Amino acid sequence: MGIIMMAPAVLFLCGFLVFPVLSTMVNSLYRDSPLTGREFCGLDNYRRLAGDGQALDTMEFTFIFVMASVSLEMAAGVLIALAINRVVTGRGFFRASVILPWAVPTVVAAIMWKYIFNDQYGIVNYLLHGDSLRMYSAWLARPSTARLAIILADVWKSSSFVALIALAGLQTVPEELMEAARMDGAGPSRRFFRITLPLIRPALLVALLFRVMDAFRVFDLVYVMTQGAPSGKTGVLQFFGYLKMFPEQQYGYGSAVAVVVFLIIAVLSVILVRTLGRRMMTE
């Protein structure tokens, strides 16, 4: 009876999770050519990926994007959660306001930030240079500023997600414990690092896991804002795989990129769960 009850869920997982992953792994072992068609090549796609300069550049920016955006989102989310937690009246309104950026579709947010950093009528240039068109900067045309724009757009959108999870963790902190710490003379910073932060670490771990996985899978933000320009310096692995798989119709090579992204996310998830989870259990 147990097997019969579990069968629908197992079939669903196999059909929509296991089969696509295995299919992608199998496709990564083939080479697509307009002359010879599809042929088995073993691990050649992975060797090609390891020596592809453009792929290495996109991998570099992917890691930069993940580390920078996730770090800023975790810090901003905790600060926002602490601020909302101190609000006595109208807390529901502030919660709804915080969740608004996260509720906005990523494509819409990307278009908005693309207009914000536009070189002719963007609000950033207007605030910095006023009406002087000669002083305007092409933010999305330079690698450093274009990368910064993408990171800021992702931080604006996803910090609210971290804030909501951190706020849920703050609700579990006993007020009696905080009051006892105040009476013992502990200041705000000491109470935060000694009491609040250790107690909300499980919630922060959940937020960190979700944000790392989502950041590695970023695609639509880059596709709408820059499409990898200038010179592919803002390309990420997911976007690089899309270019190889669809416009260039190199399905095997693009599948190899997808497998690499999958393995990176899987390894990082296991490391985060084991290291941070074990530390929380010992503390």
Backbone as CSV, one residue per row, in Angstrom:
resi,resn,N_x,N_y,N_z,CA_x,CA_y,CA_z,C_x,C_y,C_z
1,MET,0.824,-1.211,0.000,0.000,0.000,0.000,0.860,1.264,0.000
2,GLY,1.969,1.197,0.763,2.857,2.357,0.798,3.431,2.670,-0.561
3,ILE,3.837,1.601,-1.296,4.393,1.815,-2.641,3.332,2.378,-3.583
4,ILE,2.112,1.904,-3.462,1.031,2.401,-4.321,0.764,3.878,-4.034
5,MET,0.767,4.266,-2.764,0.508,5.665,-2.412,1.639,6.586,-2.860
6,MET,2.869,6.076,-2.864,4.019,6.897,-3.258,4.220,6.940,-4.767
7,ALA,3.607,6.010,-5.504,3.858,5.896,-6.936,3.586,7.182,-7.717
8,PRO,2.460,7.886,-7.509,2.239,9.131,-8.287,3.331,10.167,-8.084
9,ALA,3.755,10.366,-6.828,4.802,11.350,-6.571,6.127,10.926,-7.186
10,VAL,6.455,9.628,-7.099,7.704,9.138,-7.680,7.690,9.284,-9.202
11,LEU,6.574,8.960,-9.834,6.465,9.111,-11.285,6.567,10.568,-11.703
12,PHE,5.970,11.451,-10.913,6.051,12.880,-11.215,7.507,13.362,-11.147
13,LEU,8.227,12.967,-10.091,9.623,13.375,-9.953,10.482,12.808,-11.073
14,CYS,10.230,11.550,-11.426,11.009,10.945,-12.512,10.739,11.633,-13.847
15,GLY,9.497,12.003,-14.079,9.140,12.609,-15.359,9.603,14.042,-15.505
16,PHE,9.563,14.807,-14.421,9.863,16.238,-14.518,11.191,16.630,-13.884
17,LEU,11.891,15.694,-13.239,13.172,16.030,-12.629,14.274,15.078,-13.073
18,VAL,14.099,13.799,-12.821,15.164,12.838,-13.099,15.390,12.692,-14.602
19,PHE,14.319,12.516,-15.370,14.480,12.313,-16.817,15.136,13.507,-17.515
20,PRO,14.718,14.766,-17.266,15.409,15.887,-17.935,16.889,15.979,-17.566
21,VAL,17.230,15.709,-16.288,18.635,15.775,-15.883,19.451,14.709,-16.597
22,LEU,18.945,13.480,-16.603,19.660,12.399,-17.281,19.734,12.640,-18.789
23,SER,18.660,13.162,-19.362,18.659,13.450,-20.792,19.707,14.507,-21.138
24,THR,19.820,15.534,-20.304,20.830,16.566,-20.540,22.237,16.005,-20.425
25,MET,22.448,15.130,-19.441,23.767,14.510,-19.285,24.120,13.658,-20.490
26,VAL,23.146,12.918,-21.015,23.401,12.092,-22.198,23.682,12.970,-23.419
27,ASN,22.917,14.056,-23.582,23.127,14.955,-24.727,24.500,15.607,-24.689
28,SER,25.042,15.810,-23.477,26.354,16.456,-23.366,27.476,15.567,-23.881
29,LEU,27.205,14.298,-24.127,28.218,13.368,-24.636,28.200,13.277,-26.157
30,TYR,27.411,14.119,-26.816,27.292,14.093,-28.274,27.714,15.431,-28.857
31,ARG,28.171,15.375,-30.095,28.576,16.571,-30.834,27.615,16.756,-32.005
32,ASP,27.177,17.987,-32.213,26.253,18.305,-33.304,27.004,19.056,-34.399
33,SER,26.926,18.554,-35.614,27.603,19.173,-36.743,26.658,19.220,-37.933
34,PRO,26.622,20.339,-38.679,25.733,20.412,-39.854,26.162,19.472,-40.974
35,LEU,27.403,18.993,-40.963,27.898,18.110,-42.011,27.732,16.638,-41.643
36,THR,28.187,16.288,-40.438,28.160,14.878,-40.039,26.960,14.526,-39.178
37,GLY,26.180,15.508,-38.782,25.039,15.244,-37.923,25.457,15.062,-36.473
38,ARG,24.729,14.253,-35.765,24.998,14.038,-34.356,25.843,12.779,-34.179
39,GLU,26.950,12.942,-33.432,27.834,11.818,-33.217,28.336,11.809,-31.779
40,PHE,28.611,10.622,-31.291,29.085,10.462,-29.923,30.522,10.958,-29.820
41,CYS,30.795,11.775,-28.800,32.142,12.334,-28.631,32.689,12.147,-27.223
42,GLY,31.943,11.470,-26.354,32.429,11.242,-25.004,32.499,12.527,-24.197
43,LEU,33.662,12.781,-23.627,33.857,13.960,-22.776,34.497,15.129,-23.531
44,ASP,34.466,15.090,-24.856,35.101,16.158,-25.638,34.466,17.521,-25.388
45,ASN,33.141,17.540,-25.179,32.485,18.820,-24.914,32.988,19.440,-23.612
46,TYR,33.252,18.612,-22.635,33.764,19.121,-21.363,35.220,19.583,-21.499
47,ARG,36.008,18.874,-22.288,37.382,19.326,-22.545,37.372,20.641,-23.308
48,ARG,36.484,20.746,-24.257,36.364,21.997,-25.009,35.929,23.141,-24.096
49,LEU,35.018,22.831,-23.172,34.543,23.849,-22.242,35.664,24.327,-21.327
50,ALA,36.521,23.395,-20.888,37.624,23.766,-19.993,38.652,24.648,-20.692
51,GLY,38.763,24.551,-22.030,39.721,25.368,-22.754,39.120,26.528,-23.508
52,ASP,37.825,26.754,-23.347,37.134,27.847,-24.040,37.312,29.141,-23.245
53,GLY,38.001,30.107,-23.856,38.247,31.365,-23.160,36.980,32.125,-22.829
54,GLN,36.012,32.121,-23.753,34.749,32.806,-23.490,33.986,32.132,-22.360
55,ALA,34.017,30.806,-22.331,33.339,30.091,-21.250,33.984,30.389,-19.903
56,LEU,35.308,30.479,-19.874,35.997,30.779,-18.619,35.689,32.198,-18.152
57,ASP,35.546,33.134,-19.108,35.171,34.506,-18.739,33.770,34.538,-18.142
58,THR,32.842,33.812,-18.755,31.486,33.782,-18.211,31.445,33.090,-16.846
59,MET,32.273,32.061,-16.666,32.326,31.394,-15.368,32.893,32.333,-14.307
60,GLU,33.891,33.126,-14.699,34.466,34.096,-13.758,33.415,35.100,-13.297
61,PHE,32.682,35.672,-14.247,31.666,36.651,-13.854,30.523,35.986,-13.100
62,THR,30.220,34.723,-13.426,29.164,34.022,-12.687,29.506,33.936,-11.216
63,PHE,30.742,33.551,-10.899,31.151,33.460,-9.497,31.206,34.837,-8.848
64,ILE,31.668,35.844,-9.599,31.678,37.209,-9.060,30.258,37.673,-8.760
65,PHE,29.353,37.406,-9.687,27.957,37.794,-9.511,27.348,37.102,-8.299
66,VAL,27.577,35.804,-8.171,26.992,35.056,-7.051,27.531,35.562,-5.719
67,MET,28.844,35.703,-5.611,29.426,36.127,-4.333,29.010,37.545,-3.965
68,ALA,29.047,38.454,-4.937,28.715,39.847,-4.642,27.236,40.024,-4.342
69,SER,26.380,39.487,-5.199,24.938,39.693,-5.028,24.422,38.988,-3.777
70,VAL,24.824,37.743,-3.555,24.326,37.014,-2.381,24.818,37.658,-1.092
71,SER,26.074,38.093,-1.051,26.593,38.748,0.155,25.827,40.029,0.468
72,LEU,25.614,40.858,-0.558,24.876,42.105,-0.342,23.424,41.837,0.023
73,GLU,22.826,40.820,-0.592,21.426,40.499,-0.294,21.259,39.988,1.131
74,MET,22.189,39.176,1.602,22.101,38.672,2.967,22.240,39.818,3.965
75,ALA,23.206,40.707,3.727,23.397,41.836,4.644,22.205,42.786,4.605
76,ALA,21.748,43.138,3.408,20.615,44.054,3.291,19.340,43.420,3.830
77,GLY,19.138,42.138,3.580,17.938,41.466,4.069,17.865,41.438,5.581
78,VAL,18.991,41.166,6.236,19.005,41.149,7.704,18.736,42.543,8.260
79,LEU,19.330,43.567,7.654,19.100,44.936,8.122,17.638,45.343,7.955
80,ILE,17.055,44.987,6.822,15.638,45.308,6.596,14.761,44.570,7.600
81,ALA,15.062,43.301,7.857,14.277,42.521,8.815,14.379,43.109,10.214
82,LEU,15.575,43.539,10.611,15.740,44.149,11.932,14.948,45.447,12.044
83,ALA,14.937,46.225,10.949,14.188,47.486,10.977,12.690,47.234,11.081
84,ILE,12.175,46.274,10.317,10.736,45.983,10.360,10.361,45.380,11.708
85,ASN,11.256,44.584,12.280,10.948,43.936,13.555,10.798,44.939,14.694
86,ARG,11.391,46.115,14.531,11.296,47.147,15.568,10.050,48.011,15.414
87,VAL,9.365,47.865,14.268,8.157,48.662,14.039,7.026,48.101,14.895
88,VAL,6.352,48.972,15.593,5.264,48.550,16.480,3.931,48.580,15.743
89,THR,3.636,49.681,15.070,2.379,49.822,14.334,2.641,49.813,12.831
90,GLY,1.709,49.245,12.082,1.833,49.212,10.628,2.833,48.202,10.115
91,ARG,3.107,47.144,10.907,4.091,46.160,10.483,3.627,45.417,9.227
92,GLY,2.324,45.169,9.096,1.817,44.487,7.912,2.039,45.299,6.645
93,PHE,1.882,46.619,6.743,2.109,47.480,5.588,3.572,47.417,5.149
94,PHE,4.482,47.465,6.114,5.900,47.430,5.769,6.293,46.071,5.197
95,ARG,5.692,45.008,5.700,5.968,43.690,5.134,5.528,43.623,3.675
96,ALA,4.350,44.155,3.386,3.867,44.168,2.004,4.763,45.033,1.118
97,SER,5.268,46.139,1.664,6.152,47.005,0.889,7.478,46.325,0.585
98,VAL,7.983,45.556,1.560,9.263,44.889,1.370,9.160,43.790,0.323
99,ILE,8.045,43.077,0.311,7.899,41.947,-0.610,7.638,42.392,-2.046
100,LEU,7.333,43.659,-2.250,6.993,44.145,-3.592,8.107,43.927,-4.612
101,PRO,9.383,44.271,-4.327,10.421,44.009,-5.342,10.554,42.541,-5.701
102,TRP,10.409,41.667,-4.712,10.522,40.236,-4.984,9.344,39.736,-5.819
103,ALA,8.174,40.356,-5.654,6.989,39.937,-6.402,7.030,40.401,-7.852
104,VAL,7.826,41.425,-8.147,7.923,41.912,-9.523,8.642,40.865,-10.377
105,PRO,8.100,40.487,-11.535,8.798,39.526,-12.409,10.190,40.025,-12.771
106,THR,11.119,39.079,-12.894,12.508,39.449,-13.153,12.665,40.204,-14.457
107,VAL,11.902,39.838,-15.474,11.987,40.533,-16.768,11.573,41.992,-16.609
108,VAL,10.497,42.237,-15.860,10.042,43.608,-15.631,11.096,44.393,-14.859
109,ALA,11.669,43.780,-13.815,12.712,44.447,-13.046,13.936,44.737,-13.908
110,ALA,14.298,43.813,-14.790,15.452,44.022,-15.659,15.213,45.172,-16.627
111,ILE,14.002,45.263,-17.189,13.690,46.379,-18.088,13.752,47.706,-17.333
112,MET,13.234,47.711,-16.115,13.257,48.936,-15.311,14.687,49.395,-15.043
113,TRP,15.550,48.463,-14.639,16.939,48.839,-14.359,17.703,49.167,-15.638
114,LYS,17.312,48.600,-16.737,17.936,48.972,-18.008,17.621,50.419,-18.356
115,TYR,16.398,50.853,-18.089,16.039,52.263,-18.293,16.748,53.160,-17.283
116,ILE,16.900,52.685,-16.051,17.564,53.497,-15.033,19.003,53.810,-15.433
117,PHE,19.696,52.830,-16.021,21.097,53.025,-16.412,21.249,53.389,-17.887
118,ASN,20.173,53.783,-18.541,20.261,54.178,-19.936,21.169,55.392,-20.081
119,ASP,21.967,55.413,-21.162,22.957,56.482,-21.314,22.348,57.811,-21.751
120,GLN,21.104,57.828,-22.255,20.517,59.074,-22.740,19.432,59.617,-21.825
121,TYR,18.543,58.754,-21.330,17.438,59.249,-20.511,17.313,58.480,-19.202
122,GLY,18.386,57.844,-18.760,18.364,57.142,-17.488,18.433,58.096,-16.311
123,ILE,17.794,57.709,-15.211,17.741,58.588,-14.051,19.093,58.710,-13.363
124,VAL,19.969,57.701,-13.504,21.289,57.781,-12.883,22.101,58.906,-13.494
125,ASN,22.118,58.983,-14.815,22.839,60.076,-15.475,22.212,61.423,-15.155
126,TYR,20.881,61.460,-15.054,20.223,62.728,-14.745,20.590,63.207,-13.345
127,LEU,20.639,62.301,-12.382,20.988,62.690,-11.015,22.449,63.123,-10.897
128,LEU,23.316,62.502,-11.693,24.745,62.823,-11.600,25.136,64.039,-12.439
129,HIS,24.513,64.180,-13.618,24.961,65.209,-14.557,23.873,66.196,-14.957
130,GLY,22.651,66.023,-14.503,21.586,66.936,-14.863,21.211,66.823,-16.323
131,ASP,21.019,67.965,-16.987,20.606,67.983,-18.392,21.778,68.006,-19.364
132,SER,22.996,67.921,-18.870,24.166,67.993,-19.735,24.385,66.650,-20.429
133,LEU,24.003,66.552,-21.690,24.144,65.306,-22.424,25.603,64.957,-22.677
134,ARG,26.475,65.963,-22.707,27.886,65.688,-22.960,28.535,64.929,-21.814
135,MET,27.989,65.064,-20.622,28.577,64.425,-19.446,28.003,63.043,-19.188
136,TYR,27.025,62.626,-19.950,26.343,61.362,-19.661,27.298,60.182,-19.860
137,SER,27.136,59.177,-19.030,27.978,57.982,-19.072,27.179,56.808,-19.621
138,ALA,27.832,55.997,-20.442,27.204,54.786,-20.985,27.477,53.637,-20.011
139,TRP,26.624,53.517,-19.006,26.858,52.563,-17.930,26.879,51.122,-18.433
140,LEU,25.981,50.783,-19.318,25.868,49.407,-19.790,26.802,49.102,-20.956
141,ALA,27.621,50.050,-21.356,28.562,49.848,-22.451,29.971,49.566,-21.964
142,ARG,30.223,49.707,-20.668,31.530,49.413,-20.089,31.430,48.170,-19.216
143,PRO,32.396,47.279,-19.282,32.289,46.015,-18.532,32.107,46.191,-17.033
144,SER,32.876,47.076,-16.419,32.820,47.215,-14.960,31.475,47.768,-14.502
145,THR,31.004,48.827,-15.143,29.736,49.423,-14.724,28.544,48.561,-15.131
146,ALA,28.649,47.853,-16.246,27.559,46.963,-16.649,27.423,45.807,-15.660
147,ARG,28.536,45.259,-15.222,28.492,44.205,-14.202,27.894,44.729,-12.903
148,LEU,28.296,45.934,-12.517,27.760,46.532,-11.299,26.255,46.750,-11.404
149,ALA,25.786,47.172,-12.574,24.350,47.391,-12.773,23.565,46.101,-12.625
150,ILE,24.081,45.011,-13.175,23.394,43.720,-13.059,23.352,43.266,-11.606
151,ILE,24.442,43.431,-10.891,24.480,43.031,-9.482,23.509,43.866,-8.657
152,LEU,23.467,45.173,-8.890,22.542,46.039,-8.148,21.091,45.677,-8.441
153,ALA,20.794,45.364,-9.690,19.422,44.973,-10.040,19.013,43.706,-9.309
154,ASP,19.912,42.741,-9.222,19.580,41.501,-8.528,19.464,41.730,-7.020
155,VAL,20.324,42.578,-6.466,20.243,42.878,-5.031,18.933,43.571,-4.701
156,TRP,18.519,44.517,-5.531,17.252,45.216,-5.288,16.076,44.254,-5.287
157,LYS,16.106,43.305,-6.209,14.964,42.395,-6.337,14.946,41.329,-5.256
158,SER,16.080,40.785,-4.892,16.111,39.582,-4.055,16.374,39.849,-2.579
159,SER,16.754,41.060,-2.209,16.987,41.340,-0.785,15.717,41.167,0.032
160,SER,14.572,41.461,-0.570,13.309,41.320,0.155,13.015,39.873,0.502
161,PHE,13.442,38.933,-0.359,13.255,37.513,-0.060,14.038,37.130,1.193
162,VAL,15.280,37.572,1.276,16.089,37.308,2.470,15.481,37.993,3.686
163,ALA,14.967,39.207,3.493,14.381,39.943,4.610,13.173,39.217,5.188
164,LEU,12.339,38.658,4.341,11.154,37.942,4.831,11.531,36.708,5.636
165,ILE,12.514,35.952,5.151,12.938,34.760,5.885,13.627,35.152,7.183
166,ALA,14.467,36.194,7.145,15.114,36.649,8.369,14.103,37.190,9.368
167,LEU,13.063,37.857,8.874,12.027,38.370,9.766,11.272,37.225,10.442
168,ALA,11.036,36.152,9.683,10.397,34.984,10.291,11.281,34.396,11.386
169,GLY,12.585,34.406,11.164,13.484,33.928,12.208,13.514,34.836,13.419
170,LEU,13.416,36.138,13.193,13.417,37.081,14.315,12.181,36.919,15.199
171,GLN,11.084,36.471,14.604,9.867,36.291,15.394,10.010,35.167,16.419
172,THR,10.983,34.280,16.219,11.169,33.158,17.140,12.140,33.479,18.269
173,VAL,12.782,34.636,18.219,13.733,35.004,19.278,12.948,35.387,20.533
174,PRO,13.169,34.729,21.672,12.410,35.049,22.892,12.696,36.463,23.379
175,GLU,11.647,37.223,23.608,11.811,38.582,24.111,12.373,38.578,25.522
176,GLU,12.064,37.536,26.306,12.582,37.456,27.676,14.106,37.361,27.669
177,LEU,14.655,36.637,26.683,16.109,36.512,26.587,16.756,37.848,26.249
178,MET,16.140,38.595,25.342,16.670,39.910,24.999,16.577,40.871,26.169
179,GLU,15.479,40.809,26.905,15.319,41.683,28.066,16.341,41.359,29.141
180,ALA,16.630,40.071,29.337,17.643,39.688,30.317,19.020,40.196,29.907
181,ALA,19.303,40.158,28.604,20.586,40.671,28.124,20.683,42.173,28.323
182,ARG,19.579,42.897,28.139,19.591,44.337,28.381,19.866,44.646,29.848
183,MET,19.235,43.882,30.700,19.426,44.104,32.133,20.855,43.781,32.566
184,ASP,21.511,42.869,31.865,22.907,42.545,32.183,23.888,43.536,31.570
185,GLY,23.378,44.518,30.845,24.234,45.562,30.292,24.735,45.319,28.891
186,ALA,24.186,44.332,28.186,24.617,44.055,26.814,24.059,45.108,25.866
187,GLY,24.927,45.679,25.031,24.503,46.685,24.070,23.831,46.066,22.859
188,PRO,23.326,46.901,21.941,22.634,46.376,20.754,23.495,45.457,19.900
189,SER,24.762,45.856,19.665,25.623,45.018,18.830,25.930,43.693,19.510
190,ARG,26.167,43.725,20.803,26.460,42.486,21.525,25.239,41.571,21.552
191,ARG,24.063,42.134,21.730,22.851,41.318,21.721,22.628,40.698,20.347
192,PHE,22.958,41.455,19.307,22.743,40.919,17.956,23.680,39.750,17.666
193,PHE,24.992,39.924,17.922,25.949,38.892,17.568,25.946,37.715,18.537
194,ARG,25.537,37.935,19.776,25.562,36.858,20.773,24.236,36.117,20.898
195,ILE,23.133,36.800,20.592,21.823,36.179,20.802,21.046,36.071,19.495
196,THR,20.820,37.217,18.849,19.936,37.232,17.681,20.502,36.414,16.529
197,LEU,21.750,36.696,16.163,22.340,36.017,15.002,22.428,34.503,15.177
198,PRO,22.886,33.978,16.315,22.890,32.506,16.455,21.505,31.890,16.380
199,LEU,20.476,32.592,16.884,19.134,32.017,16.895,18.464,32.048,15.519
200,ILE,18.856,32.987,14.666,18.230,33.064,13.341,19.094,32.422,12.262
201,ARG,20.185,31.764,12.644,21.039,31.115,11.653,20.312,30.059,10.829
202,PRO,19.441,29.235,11.401,18.711,28.282,10.536,17.920,28.966,9.429
203,ALA,17.270,30.070,9.753,16.522,30.797,8.729,17.465,31.399,7.693
204,LEU,18.589,31.931,8.146,19.550,32.510,7.213,20.169,31.437,6.319
205,LEU,20.339,30.232,6.850,20.868,29.142,6.033,19.910,28.813,4.901
206,VAL,18.621,28.788,5.199,17.623,28.526,4.153,17.678,29.619,3.085
207,ALA,17.733,30.872,3.525,17.809,31.979,2.570,19.086,31.903,1.742
208,LEU,20.200,31.552,2.387,21.474,31.461,1.672,21.443,30.374,0.612
209,LEU,20.882,29.225,0.948,20.796,28.129,-0.010,19.968,28.518,-1.232
210,PHE,18.793,29.093,-0.981,17.934,29.485,-2.096,18.575,30.561,-2.954
211,ARG,19.217,31.522,-2.330,19.803,32.607,-3.092,21.015,32.153,-3.897
212,VAL,21.838,31.258,-3.338,22.983,30.750,-4.100,22.506,29.976,-5.326
213,MET,21.502,29.130,-5.144,20.987,28.362,-6.275,20.363,29.280,-7.318
214,ASP,19.585,30.266,-6.891,18.954,31.180,-7.851,19.980,32.052,-8.559
215,ALA,21.014,32.479,-7.821,22.024,33.345,-8.433,22.814,32.598,-9.509
216,PHE,23.110,31.331,-9.284,23.822,30.560,-10.303,22.951,30.308,-11.527
217,ARG,21.635,30.326,-11.357,20.734,30.062,-12.476,20.245,31.342,-13.143
218,VAL,20.872,32.479,-12.843,20.404,33.744,-13.406,20.529,33.711,-14.928
219,PHE,19.491,34.165,-15.590,19.486,34.212,-17.058,18.753,35.433,-17.576
220,ASP,17.479,35.581,-17.161,16.641,36.633,-17.731,17.160,38.023,-17.416
221,LEU,17.793,38.201,-16.251,18.326,39.514,-15.905,19.415,39.935,-16.882
222,VAL,20.327,39.022,-17.185,21.405,39.311,-18.127,20.865,39.430,-19.546
223,TYR,19.924,38.563,-19.899,19.381,38.566,-21.264,18.703,39.893,-21.586
224,VAL,17.960,40.449,-20.642,17.218,41.677,-20.907,18.124,42.900,-20.808
225,MET,19.003,42.954,-19.812,19.779,44.165,-19.574,20.925,44.347,-20.559
226,THR,21.715,43.292,-20.815,22.925,43.469,-21.622,23.094,42.429,-22.719
227,GLN,22.460,41.251,-22.585,22.692,40.124,-23.498,24.177,39.777,-23.592
228,GLY,24.867,39.893,-22.470,26.282,39.548,-22.414,27.226,40.645,-22.816
229,ALA,26.730,41.744,-23.379,27.582,42.849,-23.816,28.106,43.610,-22.585
230,PRO,29.220,44.318,-22.758,30.040,44.418,-23.976,31.064,43.289,-24.074
231,SER,31.207,42.743,-25.262,32.199,41.710,-25.578,32.078,40.489,-24.684
232,GLY,30.849,40.167,-24.268,30.636,38.986,-23.449,31.087,39.097,-22.015
233,LYS,31.435,40.300,-21.549,31.956,40.469,-20.194,30.879,40.359,-19.132
234,THR,29.625,40.490,-19.514,28.537,40.347,-18.540,27.767,39.042,-18.735
235,GLY,28.315,38.145,-19.538,27.659,36.866,-19.747,27.843,35.940,-18.555
236,VAL,26.841,35.137,-18.272,26.909,34.132,-17.213,26.792,32.754,-17.862
237,LEU,27.025,31.702,-17.074,27.043,30.356,-17.632,25.718,29.976,-18.269
238,GLN,24.619,30.326,-17.606,23.316,29.976,-18.159,23.094,30.655,-19.504
239,PHE,23.460,31.914,-19.617,23.291,32.640,-20.877,24.243,32.102,-21.943
240,PHE,25.455,31.743,-21.540,26.416,31.161,-22.482,25.893,29.834,-23.023
241,GLY,25.318,29.006,-22.134,24.739,27.750,-22.586,23.570,27.957,-23.529
242,TYR,22.761,28.977,-23.255,21.637,29.298,-24.143,22.135,29.693,-25.538
243,LEU,23.179,30.495,-25.596,23.712,30.904,-26.894,24.223,29.708,-27.692
244,LYS,24.894,28.800,-27.025,25.444,27.643,-27.727,24.334,26.671,-28.151
245,MET,23.311,26.535,-27.317,22.300,25.521,-27.575,21.283,25.955,-28.625
246,PHE,20.867,27.221,-28.600,19.771,27.636,-29.472,20.232,28.460,-30.677
247,PRO,20.813,29.659,-30.498,21.234,30.390,-31.703,22.274,29.637,-32.534
248,GLU,23.256,28.997,-31.867,24.309,28.295,-32.601,23.983,26.821,-32.820
249,GLN,22.917,26.310,-32.193,22.437,24.936,-32.365,23.511,23.893,-32.048
250,GLN,24.333,24.183,-31.058,25.304,23.207,-30.556,24.706,22.589,-29.277
251,TYR,23.770,21.682,-29.482,23.004,21.161,-28.353,23.872,20.375,-27.374
252,GLY,24.824,19.642,-27.875,25.694,18.880,-26.985,26.564,19.773,-26.136
253,TYR,27.142,20.794,-26.745,27.993,21.724,-26.005,27.174,22.518,-24.994
254,GLY,25.987,22.970,-25.411,25.126,23.682,-24.477,24.665,22.803,-23.324
255,SER,24.422,21.518,-23.601,24.049,20.594,-22.533,25.200,20.397,-21.552
256,ALA,26.426,20.395,-22.050,27.586,20.280,-21.161,27.663,21.470,-20.219
257,VAL,27.353,22.661,-20.725,27.329,23.852,-19.859,26.260,23.704,-18.775
258,ALA,25.076,23.218,-19.171,24.001,23.023,-18.198,24.383,22.001,-17.134
259,VAL,25.071,20.936,-17.526,25.512,19.926,-16.559,26.524,20.514,-15.586
260,VAL,27.430,21.340,-16.085,28.418,21.980,-15.208,27.731,22.879,-14.185
261,VAL,26.738,23.654,-14.627,25.987,24.504,-13.699,25.277,23.652,-12.651
262,PHE,24.672,22.550,-13.096,23.982,21.643,-12.172,24.939,21.083,-11.133
263,LEU,26.121,20.651,-11.561,27.094,20.077,-10.629,27.620,21.123,-9.654
264,ILE,27.847,22.344,-10.124,28.322,23.401,-9.235,27.292,23.691,-8.146
265,ILE,26.030,23.817,-8.545,24.970,24.090,-7.574,24.838,22.936,-6.581
266,ALA,24.917,21.696,-7.076,24.780,20.533,-6.197,25.911,20.478,-5.179
267,VAL,27.135,20.697,-5.623,28.284,20.635,-4.715,28.213,21.747,-3.672
268,LEU,27.903,22.970,-4.114,27.811,24.079,-3.167,26.686,23.865,-2.163
269,SER,25.559,23.317,-2.603,24.445,23.061,-1.696,24.836,22.057,-0.620
270,VAL,25.518,20.986,-1.034,25.949,19.983,-0.050,26.943,20.588,0.942
271,ILE,27.879,21.393,0.442,28.868,22.012,1.332,28.196,22.954,2.324
272,LEU,27.265,23.771,1.845,26.580,24.712,2.735,25.776,23.987,3.801
273,VAL,25.046,22.954,3.401,24.208,22.232,4.359,25.067,21.543,5.410
274,ARG,26.154,20.916,4.975,26.965,20.143,5.924,27.788,21.042,6.848
275,THR,28.430,22.070,6.289,29.294,22.911,7.124,28.483,23.812,8.044
276,LEU,27.570,24.570,7.478,26.776,25.475,8.302,25.804,24.713,9.193
277,GLY,25.209,23.637,8.666,24.306,22.853,9.488,25.006,22.219,10.661
278,ARG,26.206,21.667,10.446,26.957,21.057,11.541,27.368,22.107,12.572
279,ARG,27.719,23.305,12.096,28.095,24.354,13.038,26.929,24.783,13.904
280,MET,25.733,24.848,13.301,24.556,25.221,14.080,24.212,24.153,15.113
281,MET,24.397,22.894,14.762,24.104,21.826,15.691,25.066,21.816,16.866
282,THR,26.334,22.112,16.614,27.311,22.141,17.695,27.112,23.326,18.609
283,GLU,26.625,24.419,18.051,26.401,25.597,18.884,25.075,25.483,19.639
